[in-house]
Amino acid sequence: MTNFYYTCSECGRKYNITPDIMVCPECSKMQEPDKPLRGILEVILRGKTDKKLSLTGFLPVDNKYFPNIPVGNTPLWKPAILDKELGFPNLFIKDDTRNLTGSLKDRASYLVAAFAKREGIREIVVASTGNAASSMAGVGAAAGLNITIFLPESAPRAKMVQSLQYGARVIMVAGNYDRAFDLSLEFSRKSKNVLSRNTAYNPLTIEGKKTVSLEIYQTLKRSPDFVFVPTGDGVILGGVYKGFRDLQKLGFIETIPTIIAVQAEGSDAICKAFQRGEFIELDAHTVADSISVGIPRNGYYALKQLKQYNGKCLTVSDEEILIAQKELSSKAGLFTEPAAAASYAGFLNIRAEIPNDATVVLLATGNGLKDIDSAIKGIEFPKKAISSLGEL
């Protein structure tokens, strides 16, 4: 028998899991403008779980509330050509491009939608650079929920098209993701019976994303040595840690793998804070829109995990990301968006420091069709059309 509650990641206070609490009421009083969120809550599992590792037994919402859609259970597979060329026989890709809407964000949306159904809430609001928006729109459509999205005007058109196809209400924001985040919070606070799905702000976004770690263990039957995580606001990173921590707590694994947070050079607030010990607001700019964040909302929580469990944080250039994206496509048959390719770019940067027999997992967090404009930068189109083979 298991039960769940929230605890503050800063002060340790405990709270019931209800729709009216998102961050710790006490620690959030310390919130500073243009800084990561204070008082991030995490879900604590108490009791015993099925030793067969039923993933729903690790989540705080009963299975009956989840929409009947294929989220999670994505493949963990070995890219044979890359394994051989790089000399890493235990290199794996956790392919979350296979989720319903094409990104890992479905894991969070899935749990948030189930929680809303349980609580009788009909509308969910979210700010996003695109993936969380299209994810919540698609999952919400399957769950019969109304979805309102605040989207920066610079968001890739493909992600906006996805959201509109799913029937979401899309509100364009004249500004960046951070401005969209603030406006969506204001909207949720002024509206009745509306649940915010904002990343980090809603604790269930971290909790939902932890399932990717549970599945990695489920497939390998052990903990990997290294996991490379594309990182923007730090919620996927926090979720990866949370999953392995739960596995350790319940006796499934003995050690937490070395987690490497990979950030784009133009959006590296967490890496800078990892080195300096403090967060400074950035004017984020990178080809990898899904990890383009000036204020990483989950920054304090993510930094705490990295330091406590001896993780690493590294940056890669946009050029390296686009090269990695093309190589994953041409040598592994996996077309990812730039943000997802950042994990492979990070691995290439430090592979000389990793033992060749180590088990390495790269998180592929989003499908390449979500951002064609960026993908175009890494390819060359045919220069002319032909009418006969003699013109070749």
C-alpha positions in Angstrom: 0.0 0.0 0.0 1.4 3.4 -1.0 0.4 7.0 -0.3 1.8 10.3 -1.4 2.3 13.8 -0.2 4.3 16.9 -1.1 7.4 18.1 0.6 9.2 21.4 0.1 12.7 20.8 -1.5 14.0 23.7 0.6 12.4 23.7 4.0 11.0 20.2 4.2 7.5 21.2 5.1 4.8 18.6 4.1 1.6 19.3 2.3 -1.4 17.3 0.9 -1.5 17.0 -2.9 -4.3 19.4 -3.8 -5.0 21.7 -6.7 -4.6 24.9 -4.6 -0.9 24.4 -3.7 1.9 24.6 -6.3 4.9 25.9 -4.5 5.7 26.0 -0.7 3.7 28.9 0.7 6.5 29.8 3.1 9.5 29.5 0.9 7.8 31.2 -2.0 7.8 34.3 0.1 11.5 34.5 -0.7 10.8 34.7 -4.4 12.9 37.3 -6.1 12.1 38.9 -9.5 13.8 37.3 -12.5 15.1 34.3 -10.5 14.2 30.6 -10.5 11.2 29.5 -8.4 11.6 29.2 -4.7 9.8 26.5 -2.7 9.7 23.8 -5.4 7.6 20.9 -4.1 8.3 17.2 -4.9 6.1 14.2 -4.5 7.1 11.8 -1.7 6.1 8.2 -2.0 5.4 6.4 1.3 4.9 2.7 1.7 5.7 -0.3 -0.6 5.4 -0.8 -4.4 5.0 -3.8 -6.5 8.4 -5.4 -7.1 7.3 -5.9 -10.7 7.7 -2.2 -11.0 4.3 -1.1 -12.2 4.9 2.5 -13.2 1.4 3.6 -12.1 2.3 2.4 -8.6 4.9 5.1 -8.5 2.5 8.0 -9.3 0.1 9.8 -7.0 -3.0 9.5 -9.2 -5.0 6.3 -9.7 -4.7 4.6 -13.1 -8.4 5.0 -13.8 -8.1 8.8 -14.3 -5.5 8.6 -17.1 -6.7 9.1 -20.7 -6.4 5.9 -22.8 -3.5 7.0 -24.9 0.1 5.7 -25.6 2.3 7.8 -23.4 5.6 6.4 -22.1 6.9 2.9 -22.6 9.2 4.4 -25.3 12.1 2.3 -26.7 15.6 2.2 -25.3 17.7 1.1 -28.3 21.3 0.8 -29.4 22.4 2.9 -32.5 24.6 0.1 -34.0 26.6 2.3 -36.4 27.4 4.9 -33.7 28.2 2.2 -31.1 30.8 0.8 -33.5 32.2 4.0 -34.8 32.6 5.6 -31.3 33.7 2.4 -29.6 30.9 2.4 -27.0 29.1 -1.0 -27.1 26.7 0.1 -24.4 25.5 3.4 -25.9 21.7 3.7 -25.8 19.1 6.2 -26.9 16.0 6.6 -24.9 13.7 7.6 -27.7 10.9 9.9 -26.4 10.3 11.2 -29.9 7.9 8.2 -29.9 5.4 9.7 -27.5 1.9 10.7 -28.6 2.8 14.3 -29.5 6.4 13.6 -30.3 8.1 14.8 -27.1 9.0 13.7 -23.5 6.7 16.5 -22.3 3.8 14.1 -22.7 4.9 12.4 -19.5 4.2 15.5 -17.5 1.0 16.4 -19.4 -0.3 12.8 -18.9 -0.1 13.0 -15.1 -1.4 16.6 -15.0 -4.4 15.7 -17.1 -5.2 12.7 -14.9 -4.9 14.9 -11.8 -7.3 17.4 -13.3 -9.8 14.7 -14.1 -9.6 13.4 -10.5 -10.2 16.8 -9.1 -13.0 17.7 -11.5 -11.1 20.5 -13.2 -12.0 21.2 -16.8 -9.3 23.7 -18.0 -5.5 23.7 -17.9 -3.2 26.6 -18.8 0.4 26.4 -19.7 3.2 28.6 -21.0 5.7 27.0 -23.4 8.2 27.4 -26.1 6.2 24.8 -28.0 6.6 21.2 -26.9 4.8 21.5 -23.5 2.0 23.4 -25.4 1.5 20.9 -28.1 1.8 18.1 -25.5 -0.8 19.5 -23.2 -3.0 20.3 -26.1 -2.9 16.7 -27.5 -3.2 14.9 -24.1 -5.9 17.4 -23.0 -7.9 16.6 -26.2 -7.8 12.9 -25.4 -8.9 13.6 -21.8 -11.7 16.0 -22.8 -10.1 19.0 -21.2 -10.0 22.6 -22.3 -6.4 23.8 -22.9 -5.2 27.4 -22.9 -1.6 28.1 -24.1 0.6 31.1 -23.8 3.2 30.9 -26.6 6.0 33.2 -27.5 5.6 34.7 -31.0 9.0 33.2 -31.9 7.8 29.6 -31.2 8.3 27.2 -34.2 5.2 27.2 -36.4 5.0 23.4 -36.5 4.5 23.4 -32.7 1.8 26.0 -33.0 0.1 24.1 -35.8 0.1 21.0 -33.5 -1.5 22.9 -30.7 -4.2 24.4 -32.9 -4.9 21.1 -34.6 -5.6 19.6 -31.1 -8.1 22.3 -30.5 -6.3 24.4 -27.9 -6.8 28.1 -27.4 -3.4 29.7 -28.3 -2.5 33.1 -27.0 0.5 34.6 -28.7 2.9 36.6 -26.4 4.9 39.6 -27.6 8.1 38.4 -25.8 10.1 35.4 -24.8 9.2 32.2 -22.8 9.8 34.0 -19.5 7.1 36.6 -20.4 4.7 33.9 -21.5 5.3 32.0 -18.2 4.5 35.1 -16.1 1.3 35.9 -18.1 0.1 32.3 -17.8 0.6 32.4 -14.0 -1.4 35.6 -13.8 -4.1 34.0 -15.9 -4.4 30.9 -13.7 -4.5 33.0 -10.5 -7.3 35.2 -11.8 -9.4 32.3 -13.2 -11.6 29.9 -11.4 -11.2 26.1 -11.6 -8.2 26.4 -13.9 -5.1 24.3 -13.3 -1.6 25.5 -14.2 0.6 23.0 -15.9 3.5 25.4 -15.9 6.8 23.5 -15.7 8.3 23.3 -12.2 5.5 25.5 -10.8 3.2 22.5 -10.9 5.1 19.7 -9.0 3.4 17.0 -11.1 5.5 18.1 -14.1 8.6 16.8 -12.3 6.8 13.8 -11.1 5.5 12.8 -14.5 8.9 13.1 -16.1 10.5 10.8 -13.6 8.9 7.8 -15.4 11.6 8.0 -18.1 14.1 6.9 -15.5 11.8 4.1 -14.3 11.6 2.8 -17.8 15.4 3.0 -18.4 15.8 0.8 -15.3 12.9 -1.5 -16.4 14.7 -2.2 -19.7 18.3 -2.5 -18.5 17.4 -4.2 -15.2 20.0 -2.0 -13.6 21.1 1.6 -13.3 23.1 3.1 -16.3 26.4 4.7 -15.6 25.7 8.0 -17.4 22.6 9.8 -18.6 22.9 12.8 -20.8 19.9 15.2 -20.5 19.1 18.2 -22.7 18.5 21.0 -20.1 16.7 24.3 -20.3 14.5 25.1 -17.2 15.8 22.0 -15.4 12.5 20.1 -15.0 13.4 17.1 -17.2 16.7 17.0 -15.3 14.8 17.1 -12.0 12.5 14.4 -13.2 15.3 12.1 -14.2 16.9 12.5 -10.8 13.6 12.0 -9.0 13.0 8.7 -10.9 16.4 7.2 -10.0 16.1 8.5 -6.4 12.7 6.7 -6.0 14.3 3.5 -7.4 17.1 3.8 -4.9 14.8 4.6 -2.0 12.7 1.5 -2.7 15.7 -0.8 -3.1 15.7 -1.4 -6.9 19.1 0.2 -7.4 22.1 1.0 -5.2 23.6 4.1 -6.8 22.3 7.1 -8.8 23.9 7.3 -12.3 26.1 10.3 -13.2 23.7 12.7 -14.8 25.1 15.2 -17.3 23.0 18.3 -17.9 23.7 19.6 -21.4 22.8 23.2 -22.2 23.2 25.4 -25.3 25.9 28.1 -25.0 23.3 30.8 -25.5 21.0 29.4 -22.8 23.3 28.1 -20.0 21.9 29.7 -16.8 22.1 26.4 -14.9 25.7 25.7 -15.9 26.7 29.2 -15.0 25.1 28.9 -11.6 26.7 25.4 -11.2 30.1 27.2 -11.6 29.4 30.5 -9.8 26.8 29.5 -7.2 24.2 32.0 -8.2 21.7 32.6 -11.0 22.0 35.5 -13.3 19.2 36.3 -15.8 20.3 35.7 -19.4 19.0 36.9 -22.7 18.6 33.3 -24.0 19.3 32.7 -27.7 19.9 29.3 -29.3 18.8 27.2 -32.3 17.5 24.7 -29.7 14.2 26.5 -28.9 13.0 23.8 -26.4 15.9 24.5 -24.1 16.0 28.3 -24.7 15.3 29.8 -21.3 16.6 33.0 -19.6 15.2 32.2 -16.2 15.3 28.4 -15.5 12.2 28.1 -13.3 13.5 24.8 -11.8 17.0 26.1 -11.4 17.5 25.9 -7.6 16.0 22.4 -7.5 18.1 21.2 -10.5 21.3 22.7 -9.1 20.7 21.0 -5.7 20.3 17.6 -7.4 23.4 18.1 -9.6 25.6 19.0 -6.6 24.1 16.4 -4.2 24.5 13.5 -6.6 27.8 14.5 -8.3 26.3 15.4 -11.6 27.9 17.5 -14.3 26.8 20.5 -16.4 28.3 21.3 -19.8 27.5 23.5 -22.7 27.5 22.9 -26.5 27.4 25.4 -29.3 24.6 25.7 -31.8 26.9 24.5 -34.5 27.7 21.4 -32.4 24.0 20.8 -31.8 23.2 20.9 -35.6 26.1 18.6 -36.4 24.8 16.2 -33.8 21.3 16.4 -35.1 22.5 15.6 -38.6 24.7 12.7 -37.4 21.8 11.1 -35.4 19.7 11.3 -38.5 22.3 10.0 -41.0 23.9 7.4 -38.8 21.1 6.3 -36.5 18.0 7.0 -38.5 16.7 9.2 -35.7 15.5 12.7 -36.6 15.3 14.8 -33.5 14.8 18.5 -32.9 17.9 20.5 -32.0 17.2 20.4 -28.3 17.1 16.6 -28.2 20.3 16.4 -30.2 22.1 18.4 -27.5 22.4 15.2 -25.4 24.4 13.6 -28.2 26.5 16.7 -28.8 27.3 16.7 -25.1 28.3 13.1 -25.2 30.6 13.7 -28.1 32.3 16.6 -26.2 33.3 14.5 -23.2 33.3 10.9 -24.5 37.1 10.8 -24.0 36.5 11.1 -20.3 34.0 8.2 -20.2 35.1 4.5 -20.0 34.3 2.7 -23.2 32.5 -0.1 -21.4 30.2 2.3 -19.5 26.5 2.1 -20.1 25.5 5.5 -21.5 22.0 6.7 -22.1 21.2 9.7 -24.3 17.7 11.3 -23.9 16.1 12.1 -27.2 13.4 14.5 -26.0 11.6 15.7 -29.2 10.9 14.9 -32.8 12.7 16.8 -35.6 9.5 17.5 -37.5 8.6 19.9 -34.7 11.2 22.4 -35.9 11.9 22.1 -39.6 13.3 25.7 -39.9 16.2 24.7 -37.6 16.8 21.4 -39.3 17.1 23.1 -42.6 20.3 24.9 -41.3 22.1 21.6 -41.2 21.3 20.3 -44.7 21.8 21.2 -48.3 18.9 21.0 -50.8 19.3 19.7 -54.3 20.5 22.6 -56.6 18.3 21.7 -59.6 15.6 19.4 -60.8 16.4 16.9 -63.6 14.4 15.6 -66.5 16.6 12.7 -67.4 19.4 10.5 -65.8 21.9 12.0 -68.2 21.8 15.2 -66.2 23.2 13.5 -63.1 
